[in-house]
Amino acid sequence: MAAQQTRATIQAQGDYYLCPLSAVQMPPAQLQQEVAAQREQGARLVQVKRTDEEGKTTCIAQGYESEERFRVQLDGQTQTWTERRLLIQSVAATQAAQASLQSRVQQAQQVIDELMVRRQGKPRLQTRSAVEEAINEILTRFRCEGLLRVQIQEYTQEHPVRAYPGRLTGVRRTVTFTVACSREEEAIAQAMGQLGWRAYATNHPTEHLTLEQAVEAYRDEYLVERNFSRLKGHPLSLAPLDVQRDDHRVGLVRLLTLALRILTLLEGVVRQRLREQQEKLAGLFAGNPKRNTCQPTAERLLEAFREVTLTIVRTLHFAQRHVTSLSSLQQQILTLLGFSPALYLQLADDSRKFA
């Protein structure tokens, strides 16, 4: 979607787009240059804050905004428009990337420090070029180029060799190396500040979609991949598929597809009703009954009915049925789905009907 021709087509149709720019449209070096330029210009750094289900407000992202004028040839016509560029740094992604960077630097430093340690079966590096090549390989493997300062010390020792019949006295030279590794703190700090940034593009006017709203809209977008995950994994478990006949295969796929539609519809209806009524559901999370949510998953909604039991006692003359009483949470879920709790109680209406 981030392809320039695609964005131009959407603009030509009078529609709006909001999409992240890939490394093709926005190379990492260019992204860092634009972020640095915004900082040098003293541009306003906008913070995006979100209030969680417990009422705690935290900053989830921050970023800058700029504009770029585009002129693209599309189907023989020139499309001209102004695109908003949103440079966003996710707090969670930055923290994870910084932790990963620190871990890689520490691991690389440890491996370099142990490079010249003698161990049984470990080949000894006998030339300076071999040592340098090994160090470069380590830095490349841990992606720490320029973040560590490595010093190589070379020592030459001479040992006299006794004369033997037919051979004169000589001197044997042995070259050994030591490696000292230290952190480049300034380079590490600079690299840490460049992590977590990503560029987004939109043609939506600022008065209708602010930077904060754009971040929230993209994070809350509908992900069709989530349904694929449901279908292939828990709870429907389509993969792996092990059947003997083709009609079984077709039937199973169709049955699970219907189940997927029911799960999606159930979840969507409850979320829409909660949003309309500005309410939240509490009691869906095991071990935390006070935690509430306005975006429950279908799996958690169904889990709330796990302890429901229908008991049937049959004798020669009658059959008696008994159903577990509904909790307030279960009644609330049925109401949100548009069902009356009376439908559930009807399962035991004919409990004293003679067989």
C-alpha positions in Angstrom: 0.0 0.0 0.0 2.9 2.3 0.6 4.0 2.3 -3.0 3.9 5.8 -4.5 1.6 4.8 -7.4 -0.9 3.2 -4.9 -0.9 6.3 -2.8 -1.4 8.4 -5.9 -4.3 6.2 -7.0 -6.0 6.6 -3.7 -5.5 10.4 -3.8 -6.9 10.5 -7.4 -10.1 8.7 -6.2 -10.6 11.2 -3.5 -10.0 8.7 -0.7 -7.6 8.8 2.3 -4.7 6.6 3.3 -2.6 6.0 6.4 0.3 3.6 6.0 3.8 3.0 7.3 6.6 3.6 4.8 8.9 0.7 4.1 12.7 0.8 3.8 12.2 1.3 0.1 10.2 4.5 0.4 12.0 5.7 3.5 15.5 4.2 3.9 16.8 4.0 7.5 19.5 6.6 6.8 17.0 9.1 5.4 14.6 8.5 8.4 17.4 9.3 10.8 18.3 12.4 8.9 14.8 13.7 8.9 14.5 13.0 12.7 17.8 14.8 13.3 16.6 17.7 11.1 13.4 18.1 13.1 15.4 18.1 16.4 17.8 20.8 15.0 14.9 23.0 13.9 13.4 22.7 17.4 10.2 21.2 16.0 7.5 20.3 18.5 7.7 16.8 19.8 4.1 15.5 20.1 3.5 12.9 22.8 0.7 10.3 22.3 -0.8 9.2 25.6 -3.3 6.4 26.3 -5.3 5.6 29.4 -5.5 1.9 30.1 -8.4 0.0 31.6 -7.3 0.7 35.1 -7.3 4.5 34.5 -3.5 4.8 34.3 -2.2 7.3 31.7 1.1 6.5 29.9 3.0 7.8 26.9 2.9 5.1 24.2 4.6 7.1 21.4 6.1 10.4 20.4 6.9 12.0 17.1 7.3 14.9 14.7 5.2 15.9 11.7 6.3 17.4 8.3 4.9 17.8 4.8 6.1 16.9 1.4 4.7 17.9 -2.0 4.2 15.1 -4.5 3.8 15.2 -8.3 3.1 11.8 -9.8 2.2 10.7 -13.3 -0.9 8.4 -13.2 -2.6 7.1 -16.3 -1.3 10.0 -18.4 -2.4 12.6 -15.9 -0.4 14.5 -13.2 -1.5 14.0 -9.7 -0.3 16.7 -7.3 -1.0 16.7 -3.5 0.6 17.4 -0.2 1.4 14.4 2.0 1.9 14.5 5.7 4.9 12.6 7.0 4.6 11.4 10.6 7.9 10.4 12.2 6.8 8.2 15.2 8.9 6.6 17.9 7.1 3.9 19.8 7.9 3.7 23.5 7.5 0.0 23.7 9.4 -0.7 20.5 12.2 1.6 21.6 12.6 0.0 25.0 12.7 -3.5 23.4 15.2 -2.4 20.8 17.4 -0.6 23.4 17.4 -3.7 25.6 18.4 -5.8 22.6 21.2 -3.4 21.6 22.6 -3.4 25.1 22.5 -7.2 25.2 24.3 -7.5 21.8 27.0 -5.1 22.9 27.5 -7.0 26.1 27.7 -10.4 24.3 30.1 -9.1 21.7 32.4 -7.6 24.3 32.4 -10.9 26.2 33.2 -12.9 23.1 36.0 -10.5 22.1 37.5 -10.6 25.6 37.6 -14.4 25.4 39.0 -14.4 21.8 42.6 -15.0 22.8 42.0 -17.2 25.8 43.7 -20.5 25.3 41.6 -23.6 25.5 42.1 -27.2 24.6 41.1 -27.8 21.0 40.8 -24.1 20.2 42.9 -23.0 17.3 45.4 -20.2 18.1 45.3 -17.1 15.9 48.9 -16.6 14.8 48.7 -13.4 12.7 47.4 -10.0 13.2 45.2 -10.1 10.1 43.6 -13.3 11.5 42.8 -11.6 14.8 41.4 -8.5 13.0 39.3 -10.7 10.8 37.9 -12.6 13.8 37.0 -9.3 15.6 35.3 -7.9 12.6 33.3 -11.2 12.2 32.2 -10.9 15.9 31.2 -7.2 15.5 29.2 -8.0 12.3 27.5 -11.0 13.9 26.2 -9.0 16.9 25.6 -5.8 14.8 27.9 -3.7 16.9 30.0 -2.0 14.3 31.3 1.3 15.7 30.0 0.6 19.2 33.1 -1.1 20.7 36.7 0.1 20.7 39.1 -2.9 20.3 42.9 -2.6 20.8 45.3 -5.3 19.7 48.7 -5.6 21.4 51.3 -7.7 19.7 54.2 -9.3 21.6 57.2 -11.0 20.2 59.3 -13.5 22.2 62.6 -15.0 21.2 63.7 -18.4 22.3 67.2 -19.8 21.6 67.2 -23.1 19.9 70.1 -25.5 20.7 72.4 -26.8 18.1 71.9 -30.3 16.9 74.2 -32.4 14.7 74.0 -30.9 11.3 72.1 -27.8 12.5 73.4 -24.5 13.9 72.1 -22.6 16.9 69.2 -20.4 16.1 66.5 -18.2 17.5 62.8 -19.1 17.4 60.4 -16.1 17.5 56.8 -16.5 18.9 54.2 -13.9 18.3 51.3 -13.6 20.7 48.4 -11.1 20.8 46.2 -9.6 23.5 42.9 -7.9 22.9 41.3 -5.2 25.0 37.7 -4.2 24.4 35.8 -1.2 25.7 32.5 0.4 25.0 32.1 3.5 22.9 29.5 5.2 25.2 28.9 8.2 22.9 28.3 6.0 19.9 26.1 3.7 21.9 24.0 6.6 23.3 23.6 7.9 19.7 22.5 4.5 18.5 20.0 4.2 21.4 18.4 7.5 20.4 17.9 6.3 16.8 15.9 3.2 17.8 12.2 2.7 17.5 11.5 5.4 14.8 9.2 4.7 11.9 7.7 6.9 9.2 4.0 7.0 8.3 2.3 8.8 5.4 -1.2 10.1 5.1 -3.1 12.5 3.0 -5.8 13.1 5.6 -6.1 16.8 6.7 -4.7 17.7 10.1 -8.0 19.1 11.3 -9.7 15.8 10.8 -6.8 13.5 11.8 -4.2 14.7 14.2 -0.9 13.0 14.8 -2.2 11.5 18.0 -5.3 10.2 16.3 -3.3 8.7 13.5 -1.2 6.7 15.9 -4.3 5.5 17.7 -6.1 4.7 14.4 -3.2 2.6 13.1 -2.8 0.7 16.3 -6.5 -0.1 16.6 -6.8 -1.1 12.9 -8.6 -4.3 12.0 -6.1 -7.2 11.4 -7.4 -9.9 9.1 -4.3 -11.9 10.0 -5.8 -12.5 13.5 -8.6 -14.5 12.0 -6.1 -16.6 10.1 -4.3 -17.3 13.4 -7.6 -18.3 14.9 -8.4 -20.6 12.1 -5.0 -22.4 11.9 -4.3 -22.4 15.7 -6.3 -22.1 18.9 -9.2 -22.4 19.2 -10.2 -23.9 15.8 -7.0 -25.8 15.0 -7.3 -26.3 11.3 -3.6 -27.0 10.9 -2.3 -29.7 10.8 -5.1 -31.2 8.7 -5.2 -35.0 8.8 -8.2 -36.6 6.9 -8.5 -39.5 4.6 -11.1 -38.3 2.1 -11.4 -35.1 0.1 -15.1 -34.6 1.1 -14.0 -34.7 4.7 -11.4 -32.1 4.0 -13.9 -29.8 2.3 -16.5 -30.3 5.0 -14.1 -29.6 7.9 -12.8 -26.4 6.3 -16.3 -25.2 5.7 -17.4 -26.1 9.2 -14.4 -24.3 10.8 -14.9 -21.3 8.5 -18.5 -21.0 9.8 -17.2 -21.2 13.4 -14.7 -18.5 12.6 -17.5 -16.2 11.3 -19.4 -16.8 14.5 -16.4 -16.0 16.7 -15.8 -12.8 14.7 -19.4 -11.7 14.8 -19.8 -12.5 18.5 -16.7 -10.4 19.3 -17.7 -7.5 17.0 -21.3 -7.3 18.3 -20.2 -7.2 22.0 -17.5 -4.5 21.3 -19.9 -2.4 19.4 -22.6 -2.5 22.1 -20.0 -1.7 24.8 -18.8 1.3 22.7 -22.3 2.5 22.1 -23.3 2.2 25.8 -19.8 3.5 27.0 -19.5 0.5 29.3 -16.9 -2.1 30.2 -16.9 -5.7 31.2 -15.3 -6.9 34.4 -14.6 -10.4 35.5 -13.2 -11.9 32.3 -9.6 -12.2 33.5 -8.8 -15.1 35.8 -7.0 -13.9 38.9 -8.0 -10.3 38.4 -11.8 -10.1 38.7 -11.7 -6.3 39.0 -10.0 -5.7 35.7 -12.4 -4.4 33.0 -12.2 -4.1 29.3 -14.2 -2.5 26.5 -12.5 -4.8 23.8 -13.1 -8.4 25.0 -12.1 -11.3 22.8 -14.6 -13.9 21.7 -12.4 -16.5 23.5 -12.7 -14.8 26.8 -16.5 -14.2 26.3 -17.0 -17.9 25.8 -14.7 -18.8 28.6 -17.1 -17.0 31.0 -19.6 -19.8 30.2 -17.2 -22.7 30.8 -18.8 -23.7 34.1 -22.3 -23.8 32.8 -23.7 -27.3 33.1 -27.0 -28.9 32.0 -27.9 -31.9 34.2 -30.5 -34.4 33.0 -32.0 -37.1 35.3 -34.0 -39.7 33.6 -36.3 -42.3 35.2 -38.9 -44.6 33.7 -41.6 -42.0 34.1 -40.0 -38.6 33.7 -36.9 -36.7 32.8 -35.8 -33.8 35.0 -33.4 -31.1 33.8 -31.4 -28.6 35.7 -29.1 -25.8 34.5 -26.5 -23.8 36.4 -27.8 -20.3 37.4 -26.3 -17.5 35.3 -24.0 -15.1 36.9 -24.4 -11.3 36.5 -21.4 -11.4 34.0 -23.0 -14.1 31.9 -26.4 -12.3 31.9 -24.6 -9.1 30.8 -22.9 -10.9 27.9 -26.2 -12.4 26.7 -27.8 -9.0 26.9 -25.0 -7.4 24.9 -25.5 -10.1 22.2 -29.2 -9.3 22.0 -30.3 -12.5 23.7 -32.7 -12.8 26.6 -31.5 -14.9 29.6 -35.0 -16.5 29.3 -33.7 -18.5 26.3 -31.1 -20.1 28.6 -33.7 -21.0 31.2 -35.9 -22.6 28.6 -33.4 -25.5 28.6 -35.0 -26.7 31.8 -38.7 -25.7 31.2 -39.9 -29.2 30.6 -38.0 -30.7 33.5 -41.2 -32.4 34.8 -42.6 -33.5 31.5 -43.4 -37.2 31.6 -41.6 -39.3 29.0 
